[in-house]
Amino acid sequence: MAPSGSNKRSCPSQPTPAPPSKRQQRAPATDDGDDGDDAARGHFHDSGFWRDAPVLTGSTKFAPLADCKNILVTGGAGFIASWVVRHLTLTYPHYNIVSFDKLDYCASLNNTRCLSAQPNFTFVHGDITSPPSVQAVLRTHAIDTVLHFAAQSHVDLSFGNSYEFTTTNVYGTHVLLDCAKNCGTLKRFIHVSTDEVYGEIAEGNADCKESALLAPTNPYAASKAAAEMLVHSYWKSFKLPVVIVRSNNIYGPHQFPEKVIPKFTLALERKLPLPLHGDGLHTRRYLFASDAADAFDTILHRGTIGSTYNVGSSDEVSNLRLCTMLLQQYGHDTAAPGFRLADHVRHTVDRPFNDRRYAVDATRLRELGWRQKVGFEDGLRRTVAWYRRYGERWWGDVGKVIEGAFPVVVGGVVVSEGESESQTVGGDNVLEEKAKRTVGRESNGVEEKRSTVNGEVNGIDIKTATTIKRSTEEKKHVAKNEIGLELGTKHKASIGKKKTALSVGDQ
Ligand SMILES: NC(=O)c1ccc[n+]([C@@H]2O[C@H](COP(=O)([O-])OP(=O)(O)OC[C@H]3O[C@@H](n4cnc5c(N)ncnc54)[C@H](O)[C@@H]3O)[C@@H](O)[C@H]2O)c1
């Protein structure tokens, strides 16, 4: 492995704003003449300000694979996949990179617009839950390698909107697997999973190796574990050449600000208190996105088909510690006698269940030559600097995402909980109607409407109903429990209980 130096490259795009390239629109053959839905139209609008931003990638470079030419990256306009797309496109000009994304609320074409002029980059607007769309993109681009990132990825949303998680994460993965099996040209299918499939790991317990039992505790993690079962079955039944990757938390520039680090950063930017779930003592291990891009590059080039790889950081940080570190970035002297963290934090109700910690053992990946290069303090500093400069503009108006304790998504846009509630309680649900209209008109880019696959908009009624319930309960709960920083023991009894759930034979 030869490190290729910096992970910050100069922007290879044109110096002056130009109309968006066809490479970043719906594929010409797939445009059905509809202008598309409101949300997608927003994504295609290019204000050009991304040109000012650094082009961020990983830093690894390997000898090209002989059997790899055309790589499909699903979810390529999202956070982690866009790091991988930028990295692969710019590091390996002889690979053709096809970014396939439905442009959900959390996506941004700004994440990959810097690649518009690259001859080896194409963006295709499409949905992994649509077999015709997936078949078409695999066939049209003679795909031999799939890196499957597309997912509903936000745990908070999965408590109120879990059908959408099953549809995208399980059914969408199934569609990809089956189309990949049938296309006959596939050499590698790298499936991106998460450390959350292992469930909660008690403090003091050994880090999970890839052979550990899967015991997910929230609907997001369960959908990712279920997807893994399908991936594993396609390996066993059909010899589809799969690799599974389970990563801990990734952070860095380009992450939609529903996730804790960008959300808290932008809250501080707006001089708002930090909306902390529960007691703040939950910990997560955080890996900077360039190290994650290197991990996927390493697994692509050196991973063994049929294997599973954990991607793990050495930096474990509690949410309270994260708040302190972020406040320091904003110039607060957190060691000063008068400083009270409580003055800067707004405690919100916790998730219905919130794993205390996760812990994966990444020895197997390190044996391939991968190393974590960016420590948490350094990565956090770089991340905060990026969000201070670009965060408020990158995705458009993110106010409702930053200000709400739990964001709510209806019809591909983030709405506030109050908005969701008031527009439903009246009887005629304006947002629901908007969502139905939007999805009904949605172009999947490959001559296919989503409604023809799923029949109708999945989960809108349920999503709306559970949103109202949670919102009301949350208000009551918060009113009853003004949670203090010293709380922190109530979950301990639930940690470390014997795992009995799913087992996946590790390869
Ligand atoms: N972010 C993390 O810390 C983390 C940690 C471990 C694993 N993961 C996994 O990594 C992957 C990427 O996570 P992320 O945080 O970058 O997510 P993200 O939410 O930023 O991006 C997801 C992307 O998938 C796209 N997408 C969603 N549904 C789609 C569909 N039906 N068809 C096509 N595209 C669709 C979205 O438009 C978006 O661009 C996910 O599989 C997630 O489970 C994330």
The ligand as an SDF file (V2000), in Angstrom:
LIG
                    3D

 44 48  0  0  0  0  0  0  0  0999 V2000
  -22.7860    6.9660    9.4140 N   0  0  0  0  0  0  0  0  0  0  0  0
  -22.2840    6.0420   10.1850 C   0  0  0  0  0  0  0  0  0  0  0  0
  -21.7110    6.3500   11.2240 O   0  0  0  0  0  0  0  0  0  0  0  0
  -22.3820    4.5850    9.7910 C   0  0  0  0  0  0  0  0  0  0  0  0
  -21.7630    3.6380   10.6090 C   0  0  0  0  0  0  0  0  0  0  0  0
  -21.8160    2.3030   10.2310 C   0  0  0  0  0  0  0  0  0  0  0  0
  -22.4600    1.9300    9.0930 C   0  0  0  0  0  0  0  0  0  0  0  0
  -23.0770    2.8740    8.3220 N   0  0  0  0  0  0  0  0  0  0  0  0
  -23.7330    2.4150    7.0880 C   0  0  0  0  0  0  0  0  0  0  0  0
  -23.0760    3.0740    6.0210 O   0  0  0  0  0  0  0  0  0  0  0  0
  -24.0060    3.3240    4.9730 C   0  0  0  0  0  0  0  0  0  0  0  0
  -23.9850    4.7890    4.6170 C   0  0  0  0  0  0  0  0  0  0  0  0
  -24.3020    5.5230    5.7820 O   0  0  0  0  0  0  0  0  0  0  0  0
  -24.3320    7.1220    5.7630 P   0  0  0  0  0  0  0  0  0  0  0  0
  -24.2680    7.5790    7.1540 O   0  0  0  0  0  0  0  0  0  0  0  0
  -23.3570    7.6060    4.7910 O   0  0  0  0  0  0  0  0  0  0  0  0
  -25.7950    7.3550    5.2170 O   0  0  0  0  0  0  0  0  0  0  0  0
  -26.5160    8.6220    4.5890 P   0  0  0  0  0  0  0  0  0  0  0  0
  -27.8560    8.6380    5.2170 O   0  0  0  0  0  0  0  0  0  0  0  0
  -25.6610    9.8380    4.6410 O   0  0  0  0  0  0  0  0  0  0  0  0
  -26.6490    8.2260    3.0540 O   0  0  0  0  0  0  0  0  0  0  0  0
  -27.5220    7.2360    2.5990 C   0  0  0  0  0  0  0  0  0  0  0  0
  -27.6840    7.4590    1.1100 C   0  0  0  0  0  0  0  0  0  0  0  0
  -28.5000    6.4090    0.6020 O   0  0  0  0  0  0  0  0  0  0  0  0
  -29.4250    6.9800   -0.2930 C   0  0  0  0  0  0  0  0  0  0  0  0
  -30.5940    6.1200   -0.3570 N   0  0  0  0  0  0  0  0  0  0  0  0
  -31.4900    5.8790    0.6290 C   0  0  0  0  0  0  0  0  0  0  0  0
  -32.4410    5.0490    0.1840 N   0  0  0  0  0  0  0  0  0  0  0  0
  -32.1220    4.7370   -1.0980 C   0  0  0  0  0  0  0  0  0  0  0  0
  -32.7220    3.9380   -2.0850 C   0  0  0  0  0  0  0  0  0  0  0  0
  -33.8590    3.2680   -1.8410 N   0  0  0  0  0  0  0  0  0  0  0  0
  -32.1340    3.8440   -3.3020 N   0  0  0  0  0  0  0  0  0  0  0  0
  -30.9960    4.5320   -3.5730 C   0  0  0  0  0  0  0  0  0  0  0  0
  -30.3990    5.3300   -2.6700 N   0  0  0  0  0  0  0  0  0  0  0  0
  -30.9510    5.4330   -1.4460 C   0  0  0  0  0  0  0  0  0  0  0  0
  -29.7440    8.3450    0.2770 C   0  0  0  0  0  0  0  0  0  0  0  0
  -30.2920    9.2170   -0.6910 O   0  0  0  0  0  0  0  0  0  0  0  0
  -28.3860    8.7760    0.7750 C   0  0  0  0  0  0  0  0  0  0  0  0
  -27.6640    9.4640   -0.2330 O   0  0  0  0  0  0  0  0  0  0  0  0
  -25.3490    2.8210    5.4540 C   0  0  0  0  0  0  0  0  0  0  0  0
  -25.5520    1.5390    4.9350 O   0  0  0  0  0  0  0  0  0  0  0  0
  -25.1930    2.7720    6.9590 C   0  0  0  0  0  0  0  0  0  0  0  0
  -26.0220    1.7790    7.5140 O   0  0  0  0  0  0  0  0  0  0  0  0
  -23.0610    4.1940    8.6520 C   0  0  0  0  0  0  0  0  0  0  0  0
  1  2  1  0
  2  3  2  0
  2  4  1  0
  4  5  1  0
  4 44  2  0
  5  6  2  0
  6  7  1  0
  7  8  2  0
  8  9  1  0
  8 44  1  0
  9 10  1  0
  9 42  1  0
 10 11  1  0
 11 12  1  0
 11 40  1  0
 12 13  1  0
 13 14  1  0
 14 15  2  0
 14 16  1  0
 14 17  1  0
 17 18  1  0
 18 19  2  0
 18 20  1  0
 18 21  1  0
 21 22  1  0
 22 23  1  0
 23 24  1  0
 23 38  1  0
 24 25  1  0
 25 26  1  0
 25 36  1  0
 26 27  1  0
 26 35  1  0
 27 28  2  0
 28 29  1  0
 29 30  1  0
 29 35  2  0
 30 31  1  0
 30 32  2  0
 32 33  1  0
 33 34  2  0
 34 35  1  0
 36 37  1  0
 36 38  1  0
 38 39  1  0
 40 41  1  0
 40 42  1  0
 42 43  1  0
M  CHG  2   8   1  16  -1
M  END
$$$$
